[in-house]
Amino acid sequence: MPLRGPLTFDTQYEVRTSRLRVAALASRQCGRVTRTQLNALCVPRSTIDRWIATGYLIRVHRGVYAVGHSASDERARLFSLVLFAGPSAELSHGTSAHRRGWLRYPVAATHISTPRRIRTRIPGVVVHCSRDLGRELVNGVPCTTVIQTLLDLAATEPLKLVFRSLAQLDYKRKLRGDAIRAACDDHRKPGSAVLLRALGTYIPEMAYTKSDLEDDFLLLCQRFAIPLPKVNTLIHGVEADCYWPAFGLVVELDGDGNHGTSAQRNRDQRNALKLRAHGLSVIRYGYDQVTHSAASVAADVLSQIEQRRQLTG
């Protein structure tokens, strides 16, 4: 039924006070609130209905509203999903890992964990129900703890992403190996066996890579027992993708993103000439070679290392 009639002075005061309380809450939640929270703030149902009718509250998900305007960013989108999943919900799995800055790109689906049972489905969102976990605020958004995020990542995503996450923690001096091993003692925990193996074999140099292709090349080196190179190192004014100082060898990796134009190829050639002028050997591999002809690339790198060893030895 439409809400009509003038508001009394007392009612106007109550509405203004309610708005202030709601605005204060929304400011801590990326501009989002739930109907349950409005009820807890003692906002009358009639006031909530009026705010919805006038556009002050804008429905985002069932029971979740944007306050004042519908503008959104990634942080607001994620917080809306956490609120939708209910109290004690949090970002989890690869979504938590990306939010923490461990991963270069978001994983395919947005992952939320909650103690509740959620039946409503949202496209592109995976809700993990009946999970009562600890949580931490990461840039203002609730996420699973570091160790739980690593376990979930190891249980659901490629090993490369687990390696990258461990390398990022190592680089930031936040890697707690003993705590991870203790969490993995219970082998019934999903991801524990994979995470424990990754802890012993991850590649710290992944913290310095700038592309997935560079990650793949480091994994290739590990797989074929090639000494790990320095990554993205400045040599004679040129940033080399991979560099073995002991052998005077440089490997450049040609991804599709930054080696495709004639200007970029000319730059690559100038840089290679400059490095060769200082006595370094420069070889190049493309994405297809690294990802589909790994054994051939490995054999070529080992051959180049052996040749350089003989020259420098």
Buried (B, 14 or more C-beta within 10 A) or exposed (E): EEEEEEEEEEBEEBBEEBBEBBEEBBEEBBBBBBBEBBEEBEBBEEBBBBBBEEEBBBEBBEBBBBBBEEEBEEBBEBBBBBBBBBEBBBBBBBBBBBBBEBBEEEBEBBBBBBBBEBEEEBEEBBBBBEBEBEBBEBEEBBBBBBBBBBBBBBBBBEBBBBBBBBBBBBBEEEBEEEEBBEBBEEEEBEBBEBBBBBBEEBBBBBBBBBBBBBBBBBBBBBEBEBEBBBBBBEBEEBEBBBBBEEBBBBBBBBBEEEBEEEEEEEBBEEBBEBBEEEEBBBBBBBBEBBBEBBEEBBEBBBEBBEEBBEEEE
